[in-house]
Amino acid sequence: MATRKSRTERRADLIEAARRAMLRHGADGVLLNQVAEQAGLTSGAVLYHYPDLSDLLLEANQAGMERFYAARMRQVAGLTDPVTKLVVTIRSGLPVDADDVDVRLLCELGGSAGRNRVYAALLTSLYDRQVSMYQTILETGSARGAFALAADSLTIGRNLVALEDAYGYRIVARHPTLTAAEAAELILSYARQVTGNPLEVA
């Protein structure tokens, strides 16, 4: 006998179904019946948990963004060496591969942001938080003498996030000669120049 799913589990399933539907039909063009199809439910069942489809789509997009800020912050929370923190943060900001769902969804959002103010605000908030994340690492490293910054932390942080975004897009766009490892090394080459540190981590 199948175990009945809790409301929380069902909502989590719907968030994943919405993410699949957005990848297939576009971030700002997905319809209720398309989400229901991905979830294997009726439209009425989807509306039972999310009476407003836009609320579901918003949660689905926020779930993907979690990885690129909050999850990265948790990943380096226990690290004390700013050099290690910077390297780990750079490497964790790129797609795993060309099929990385989170990055593909962010690219979809980017294409929709000009038409959707909510999506534009989400992406702006994510960008600003990522920049702030880098600023904290850079300023800590500078204060400890590990980094000799060639510019202010805001400028460097913005450039690091912009490089992540650009290379991430190229990877999911299936550039034939660019891997996540190669992209990370390219970003690190910039970081070495602006921190005055070889950024070598064992």
Secondary structure, 3 states (H helix, E strand, C coil): CCCCCCHHHHHHHHHHHHHHHHHHHCCCCCCHHHHHHHHCCCHHHHHHHCCCHHHHHHHHHHHHHHCCCHHHHHHHCCCCCHHHHHHHHHHCCCCCCCCCHHHHHHHHHHHHCCCCHHHHHHHHHHHHHHHHHHHHHHHHHHHCCCCCCCCCHHHHHHHHHHHHHHHHHHHHCCCCCCCHHHHHHHHHHHHHHHHCCCCCCC
